[in-house]
């Protein structure tokens, strides 16, 4: 095949477009080159650069994280930056701050050096001299990467042209008037063409990998040029420097997207009359800001807007009922009064991607009153329980208590808020050395005068102690409670008198059983339900 014929064929093939497609960039390289080549006196005057998706980049702080106070629904972060400043008015920038920063909480302080803080504000990050210089550096780096990508594209295009020429040469014949080549010549030509094809394919893959790596490096720079806040917000601190030299500034701000919840572990030592109660914190934050090697404190406070006591308006009733507007309260509410702060030992690192960190806070041994209780109508087991007084300085927050007996996990349960001095009830699973059975001893239906029926039920519960020591068990059972006059319920007899317990619901009976080792105790309970004949079927179903 003649070179002129190949050139005509190649002209009809868009190898540049093929090279562009092979690079698999997420942006148009020609448009980026054009935008970056346009002169820009400042970042605000620069031509916008088209990026398919403006994504949030990792924060790029230029200050050191010093301290984090985590509240129940937010955090207060303290950062520090040391800079050398000349005498007179100066500006110090804290860059790469989280996007959830609460501007109302911004505060700056002088930690070292001869200066005083004049003002602090969140800036847009576009238009001032310092930001222009930073953006200019990003632009220069992006221009260098686009040039290198252009070189890669040219190489890919040249390789595609070479491969196409080889393919055409492979298909071309000996030509009119020319003798056919020998078999050895044909074999040699095919071998050379095959080796060259493999070499070209390898070089193409190398250039495609280079394009991918350069594109991944360039894309974040394009995002920064399009949105200067893509790597975080910027706060400017104005200072008046009395003496040239190093100045250390601290910046404190609140940020949403951080929280912590308490988690508790109650550990029962079977050989001791006490419970070890451990408090842990589950800390989670999605601020995007990595809390690396930070001093950490946890506060039980939940601040809300306002701090004054609420006020009440008139409580107004009308014919339609309560006027909802009259129930609105004024003022604000703060749950921070009496809040406790837990200092966390050592420095901690907590990622800002929503992952959860479990941090131990404190542990205390508390005296406990232990008890055994069974409710065989619901579950045929005897359950261990303990009542402990909460001796903490601050109220115990609602959370989940995980219970252990020795080293064995026995279950988890939720607890509500517990005030100092209030008692806390804990469960420690099943006591397997006691057995409980509850059976229906009899059920008898009688037809009374006046078209009424009476159903008498007797149940029997047996509790046996297989332990080597005596055990005290509270047995709970119940009889129905009627809420209509047509149905009456009567407690007929019990084989053992029930204990006096004013705190039990209506119809619930309790027996305090003392069982010696190997002893079995039986309790029989009989009651009757009297109802009209037409309700007998329903009563029978309810008593099943």
Secondary structure, DSSP 8 states (H G I E B T S, - for coil): --HHHHHHHHHTS-HHHHHHHHH--SS-HHHHHHHHHS--SSGGGS-----S---------SSEEEEEEE-SSEEEEEEEEEEEE-SEEEEEEEEEE-TTEEEEEEEEEEEESSEEEEEEEEE-SSSSHHHHHHHHHHHHHHHHHHHHHHHHHHHHHHHHHHHHHHHHHHH----TTS----HHHHHHHHHHHHHHHHHHHHHHHHHHHHHHHHHHHHHHHHHHHH-TTTT-EEEEEEEEESSSEEEEEEEEEEEESEEEEEEEEEEE-TTSSEEEEEEEEEEEE-SS--EEEEEEEEE-----S--S--EE----EETTEE-GGGG-EES---S-TT--EEEEEEEEEE-SSS-EEEEEEEEEEEEEEEEEEEETTTEEEEEEEEEEE---SS-B-SEEEEEEETTEEEEEEEE--B-TT-EEEEEEEE-TTEEEEEEEEEEEEEEETTTEEEEEEEEEEEEEE-SSS-EEEEEEEE-----STT-EEEEEEESS-----TTS-TTEEEEEEEE-TT-EEEEEEEEEEEEEGGGHHHHHHHT-
